[in-house]
Structures are given as structure tokens and as C-alpha cells.
Amino acid sequence: MNENESQASKDEKGPTPKGKSHSRWTNWGLFLASCFISLCILEAGMRLILPSLDSHEMYLPDPELGNVLRPGFEGQAQGVEVSINSHGLRSPEVSLEKPEGTFRILVLGDSWTYGVCIPQDQTYPAQLQKILEEKHPNRSIEVINTGLAGYETYNESVYFKRHGYQFEPDIVLVGYYPVNDFHDKKAKYERHAKEKAEHPLLYKIKRYPKTDMRTYQYFQYFRSLAKERLLEWWRGSPSFNAGAEELDSHYQLVWTDYYRDDFNGWKVAKESMREIGDLSREIGAKTYMIVFPDLRDLKYYRTVLKDRFYPQLETAAVDAGFEVIDSTPVFEKYEGLEEEIALGDRKGGGHPNAKGYAVIAEFLADRLEPEIPNE
């Protein structure tokens, strides 16, 4: 068909009616408006009927740390009552300035230190304070719990440099869980901080569904639950998510392979240890690191996994100025009896229960008590 014939054919069809084009855009506009209104109604209904999942009100987003605890929060999280003090810590109320004559221990850590699924007075920092007070009845002792689920050594260093040192601790204690305290979160949080600084409105819009929309929160919850149940069915046993990138068929993981100098997460962890150690020396505090075991299989951890990572970890911690406390010996008698000292359920995973935390607190008290001077 030549050019004249093609043009004639177009002329015969005539121009596209403007009404149809307008109608198409109108339909799309009505469709999007109805979706938005429906979502608003659904969100309002869910807020009236359903509670916030996992106490989202307890958290505040933070570009450098991921999340922080909301100061003054009172409520339930993971089935237990939670009380957050005015400094945003799951700890009794304390003044920022250390009272005269008070001996302070500042505990940095992750979910083990925070105490997931455990009442506040049964976390190991709380039990440690009680034991030390009994040993020194005439001495004022404060053990400040700064732990939060999801934190790793990098987060703890950022928190300590930002706020923790201001409590003027005499001892800085880092609770270290070797399975997942060395993932490389630094790059992600630095990217978030840069985005918030350069594009604050865009940053807030992107974060809004996760932090404020109950519809989104429940969608993510059911999505995660379905995925977990599918994995349980596929494997034939309950799954355990320790946050490691790879797991073998028995959930005895290859996380030990990541304790190597070419893995950026381990580089960041060592750098963070040095930062905590350096600042602790500046303020005159002594630093300790307690290394927790993998409670999923204590014997396998002791006889196989520990030798693969512990020498590297101990060397890095000592070089950073820490005295390292290996908790493996105190848990040895529970090999094969892990259910006595671990939560073990799907939600709590391999975290300690109240008895497990008591074991840790008693062990720490024996090691730290000589550091507390008599009045």
C-alpha cells in the first residue's frame, strides 16, 4: 500500500472520538479513586477491630539504627508486658547523670539482651542487678539494658556513641550472639540516613506503610506466616530463623564461614568492637563481652561450631580491649536438655527462657562481682 492509499484509509476511519479518550481516563480515575477509598475503609476497619501487630507502637524508625524503642511505651509485645523508660530502654527508670556512689553496668546487645518473650524482671540484665544487689546490700547498683531485637555489634556501637556513654558506666558489657551479630547492616542504614537527609519527604512516604499502615503490617504478617508454614511442610519439621544466610539440613549452620576477613559484615563487627572499646576507655569504663551459645544444639555448638569461629572472635574482641567471657562451660550440663533453658517455640526460636537467663545472670554475677568496690 502506497502513502496516498494509507492516508486515504486513515481518512475513511476518521479521527478517534475525543469522548472515548476522555471516558477511558475517567474510568481509570474512578477505578483508582474507588481503590483508594476501599483501602481507607479497610485500614479504618482494621484499626478499630485488630490490635497493632507485635506492638508497632513500641518502635520508632531510626535511619541509623533501623528501630529504637518509644520512650514511655507501656503495653504488650510477644505475649508479655513491656515497659520502656524515658530514655527508650527496656530498663528501670534511671537518670542520665550517674548518682554519686552508684556503680553502673551498661549492657549492649540484641534480642538476647532485650529479652524476647520474657517478662522484664526475668531478662538477664534485670536478674544480674538483683543478684549483685544481694551481694552488695549497702551499695547502689544499676544494670541498664539497652538491648533491642535485631541489633548487631554495629547498631550497638552507634547507640553507644550516640547515647550510651552519657550514662557514665563503670562497666560496658556487650552481649554477643555469634550466629547473627555480624551481618552487614551498616551499608543499609547509611543508605537510609543519606536518603532521609537528602529526600526527607520521599523517605517518609516510603516508610509510611511499614510504620503506620495496619493493612500492610497484617499483609506482611500473613505472608511471612504462610512462607514459614510452607517451609515447615516442605522440610517436615519446624523452621528456625536465626538470620543466617545459609543453613544445612539439620539447621546446624555455616554461619561460621562468615568469620573471615573478606566478609564485610565481619569487618564492620570488628570495627564496631574497636569503637566501643576506644570510647569505653575514654570514659574510664572497663569492657566485657559475653559470648552466648547456639541453644538449638549445645553439644554440636561446643564440639563442632565453636572452634570454627571462636578464635577469630576472641582475638578481635581482645584486640579491641574487651575481656571475653565464654558462656559455653555453664551451659554444658544442659546438652540434650535444651528445652529446659530455651523457649524453643516458633516465635521465640532459640532464645533463652527465664531459667536460661537466670543461668546467664548467675554466671555473669560471679565474673563481675569482684569489679564492684565496697564502699
C-alpha positions in Angstrom: 0.0 0.0 0.0 1.5 3.4 -1.1 1.5 6.5 1.0 -1.6 8.0 -0.7 -3.6 4.8 -0.1 -2.5 4.7 3.5 -3.6 8.2 4.1 -7.0 7.6 2.4 -7.6 4.6 4.6 -7.0 6.7 7.7 -9.3 9.4 6.4 -12.0 6.8 5.9 -11.7 5.6 9.5 -11.9 9.2 10.7 -10.3 10.7 13.9 -10.6 9.0 17.3 -13.6 10.4 19.1 -12.5 12.6 22.0 -15.3 11.4 24.1 -13.9 7.8 24.1 -10.5 9.1 25.2 -11.9 11.2 28.0 -14.1 8.3 29.0 -11.1 6.0 29.3 -9.3 8.4 31.6 -12.4 9.0 33.6 -12.8 5.2 34.1 -9.2 4.9 35.3 -9.7 7.8 37.6 -12.8 6.3 39.1 -11.1 2.9 39.5 -8.1 4.4 41.3 -10.4 6.5 43.5 -12.5 3.5 44.4 -9.3 1.5 45.3 -8.1 4.4 47.5 -11.4 4.7 49.3 -11.7 1.0 49.8 -8.2 0.9 51.2 -9.0 3.7 53.6 -12.2 1.9 54.7 -10.2 -1.4 55.2 -7.5 0.4 57.1 -10.0 2.2 59.4 -11.9 -1.1 60.0 -8.6 -3.0 60.9 -7.6 -0.2 63.3 -11.0 -0.5 65.0 -11.0 -4.3 65.2 -7.4 -5.6 65.2 -4.6 -4.7 67.5 -1.3 -3.5 66.2 0.9 -6.5 65.3 3.9 -7.1 67.5 3.3 -3.7 69.2 4.4 -1.5 66.3 3.6 1.5 68.6 6.6 0.4 70.7 9.0 1.2 67.9 10.2 4.4 66.3 12.0 4.3 63.0 15.6 5.5 63.0 17.7 5.8 59.8 21.0 4.8 61.6 19.7 2.1 63.8 16.6 0.7 62.0 14.4 1.0 65.0 14.5 2.4 68.5 12.1 1.9 71.4 9.5 4.5 72.0 10.2 6.3 75.3 7.4 5.8 77.8 5.7 2.9 76.0 3.5 0.7 78.2 1.9 -2.4 76.7 2.3 -5.9 75.4 4.8 -7.3 72.9 5.2 -11.0 72.1 2.8 -12.0 74.8 4.5 -10.2 77.8 4.1 -6.8 79.4 6.7 -4.3 78.3 7.7 -1.0 79.9 10.0 1.4 78.2 11.6 4.1 80.3 12.1 7.8 79.3 15.4 7.0 77.6 13.8 4.5 75.3 15.2 1.4 77.1 13.6 -1.7 78.5 15.0 -1.0 81.8 14.0 0.7 85.1 13.9 4.5 85.1 17.4 5.9 85.7 18.9 9.4 85.5 21.3 10.2 82.7 23.8 11.5 85.2 25.1 8.8 87.4 24.2 9.4 91.1 27.1 9.7 93.5 28.1 6.3 94.9 26.3 4.3 92.2 28.0 1.5 90.3 26.7 1.2 86.8 26.8 -1.6 84.2 25.6 -0.7 80.7 24.6 -3.7 78.7 24.7 -3.5 74.9 23.0 -6.3 72.9 20.4 -7.7 70.7 17.2 -9.8 71.3 19.0 -11.9 73.9 19.7 -8.8 75.9 16.3 -7.2 75.3 14.6 -10.5 76.3 12.1 -11.5 73.7 9.0 -13.3 75.0 10.3 -12.9 78.6 8.9 -10.6 81.4 11.0 -7.6 82.1 12.2 -8.7 85.5 13.4 -12.1 84.1 15.8 -10.7 81.5 19.5 -11.4 82.3 20.3 -7.6 82.9 17.4 -7.4 85.4 18.4 -10.7 87.2 22.0 -9.6 87.2 21.2 -6.4 89.0 19.1 -8.3 91.6 22.0 -10.8 92.3 24.6 -8.0 92.6 22.4 -6.0 94.9 22.0 -9.1 97.2 25.8 -9.5 97.2 26.3 -5.7 97.9 23.2 -4.7 100.0 24.8 -1.4 101.0 25.7 -0.4 97.5 23.6 1.3 94.8 23.9 -0.8 91.7 22.3 -0.1 88.3 22.3 -2.5 85.3 21.0 -0.7 82.3 19.5 -2.8 79.5 20.0 -1.1 76.1 19.3 -4.2 74.0 16.9 -4.4 71.1 15.9 -7.3 68.9 17.6 -7.1 65.5 20.6 -5.1 66.8 24.1 -6.4 66.0 27.5 -5.1 67.0 27.3 -2.2 64.6 24.0 -0.9 66.0 25.3 -1.2 69.5 28.4 0.8 68.6 26.2 3.5 67.0 23.9 3.6 70.1 26.8 3.7 72.5 28.5 6.6 70.7 25.2 8.5 70.4 23.7 7.9 73.9 25.1 5.0 75.9 28.3 6.7 77.1 26.3 9.5 78.6 25.2 7.1 81.4 28.8 7.1 82.7 29.0 3.4 83.1 31.7 1.7 85.2 31.4 -1.4 83.1 30.3 -1.8 79.5 29.1 -5.3 78.8 28.4 -6.5 75.3 26.1 -9.5 74.9 27.3 -11.2 71.7 25.3 -13.9 69.8 27.7 -15.4 67.3 25.0 -16.7 64.9 23.9 -13.3 63.6 25.6 -10.4 65.3 27.9 -9.7 62.4 25.7 -9.2 59.4 26.4 -6.2 57.3 23.6 -3.8 58.2 25.9 -0.7 58.1 25.5 -0.1 54.4 21.7 -0.3 54.6 21.4 2.1 57.5 23.9 4.5 56.0 21.8 4.5 52.8 18.7 5.2 54.8 20.3 8.1 56.6 21.5 9.6 53.4 18.1 9.3 51.8 16.4 10.9 54.8 18.8 13.8 54.8 18.6 14.4 51.0 14.9 13.5 50.4 13.1 13.6 53.7 9.6 13.6 52.1 10.3 10.7 49.9 11.9 8.8 52.8 8.8 9.4 54.9 6.4 8.3 52.1 8.4 5.0 51.5 8.4 4.2 55.3 4.8 5.1 55.9 3.2 1.7 55.0 5.6 -0.2 57.2 5.4 2.1 60.2 1.8 3.3 60.1 -0.5 1.1 58.0 -2.1 -1.8 59.8 -3.3 -3.2 56.4 0.3 -3.5 55.3 1.5 -4.9 58.6 -1.1 -7.7 58.6 -0.4 -8.5 55.0 3.3 -8.9 55.8 2.5 -11.0 58.8 0.3 -13.4 57.0 2.8 -13.5 54.1 5.6 -14.4 56.5 3.4 -17.0 58.3 2.4 -18.7 55.1 6.0 -18.9 53.9 7.1 -20.3 57.3 4.3 -22.9 57.3 5.2 -23.9 53.7 8.8 -24.4 54.7 7.8 -26.4 57.7 5.7 -28.7 55.5 8.5 -29.0 52.9 11.2 -29.8 55.5 8.9 -31.9 57.7 9.9 -30.0 60.9 9.5 -26.5 62.4 11.9 -24.0 60.9 14.2 -21.8 62.9 15.2 -18.4 61.6 18.4 -17.3 63.2 19.0 -14.8 60.4 21.9 -16.7 58.9 22.2 -16.7 55.1 22.6 -20.4 54.8 21.5 -23.5 56.8 22.3 -27.1 56.3 19.7 -29.9 56.6 19.9 -30.1 60.4 19.9 -26.3 60.9 23.5 -26.6 62.0 24.6 -23.6 60.0 27.5 -22.5 58.0 27.4 -19.0 59.7 30.9 -19.9 61.0 32.1 -19.5 57.4 31.4 -15.8 57.6 34.1 -15.1 60.2 36.6 -14.3 57.6 38.4 -11.1 56.7 36.9 -10.8 53.2 33.3 -10.7 54.6 32.3 -7.1 55.1 29.9 -7.9 57.9 32.8 -9.3 60.0 34.9 -6.3 59.1 32.2 -4.0 60.3 31.7 -6.0 63.5 35.5 -5.8 64.3 35.4 -2.0 63.6 32.4 -1.6 65.9 34.1 -3.5 68.7 37.1 -1.2 68.5 34.8 1.9 68.6 33.1 0.6 71.7 36.4 -0.3 73.3 38.0 3.1 72.5 35.1 5.1 73.8 34.8 3.0 76.9 38.5 3.7 77.7 37.9 7.4 77.2 35.2 7.5 79.8 37.1 5.1 82.2 34.8 2.1 81.8 36.0 -1.5 81.7 34.7 -3.6 78.8 33.5 -7.2 78.8 32.0 -9.3 76.1 29.9 -12.4 77.0 29.6 -14.8 74.1 26.3 -16.8 74.1 26.0 -20.3 72.7 23.7 -21.6 70.0 20.9 -23.2 72.1 19.5 -25.3 69.3 22.1 -28.0 69.8 24.5 -27.2 72.6 26.7 -30.3 72.1 27.1 -29.6 68.4 27.9 -26.0 69.1 30.6 -26.9 71.7 32.2 -29.8 69.8 31.9 -28.6 66.1 30.8 -25.0 65.6 32.7 -23.2 68.4 36.2 -24.0 67.1 35.3 -22.6 63.7 34.7 -19.0 64.8 35.6 -18.5 68.5 39.4 -18.0 68.0 38.7 -15.2 65.4 36.1 -13.6 67.7 38.2 -13.7 70.8 41.2 -12.3 69.1 39.2 -9.4 67.6 37.5 -8.7 71.0 40.7 -8.8 73.0 42.4 -6.5 70.4 39.5 -4.1 70.9 40.1 -4.0 74.7 37.4 -6.5 75.8 37.7 -9.2 78.4 35.9 -12.1 76.8 33.5 -14.3 78.9 32.8 -17.6 77.2 29.4 -18.9 78.5 29.9 -22.4 76.9 31.0 -24.2 80.2 28.0 -23.1 82.2 25.6 -24.5 79.6 27.4 -27.8 79.1 25.2 -29.6 81.7 22.2 -28.7 79.6 23.4 -30.6 76.5 20.5 -32.7 75.3 18.2 -30.8 77.7 17.9 -27.6 75.7 14.2 -27.4 76.2 14.8 -26.6 79.9 16.6 -23.4 79.2 15.3 -22.3 75.8 12.0 -21.0 74.6 12.1 -23.4 71.6 8.8 -22.4 70.1 8.3 -20.9 66.7 8.1 -17.3 68.0 10.9 -17.4 70.4 13.2 -19.7 68.5 16.5 -20.5 70.2 16.3 -17.7 72.7 16.6 -18.4 76.5 13.6 -18.8 78.7 13.6 -17.3 82.3 15.7 -20.2 83.6 18.2 -19.8 80.7 18.5 -16.1 81.6 19.0 -17.0 85.3 21.9 -19.2 84.3 23.5 -16.3 82.4 22.9 -13.8 85.2 24.4 -16.0 87.9 27.4 -16.7 85.7 27.9 -13.0 84.9 27.5 -12.1 88.6 30.3 -14.4 89.6 32.6 -12.8 87.0 31.7 -9.2 87.5 31.1 -9.0 91.3 34.8 -8.7 92.1 34.9 -5.5 90.0 32.4 -3.7 92.3 34.3 -1.9 95.1 33.0 -1.9 98.6 32.0 1.4 100.0 
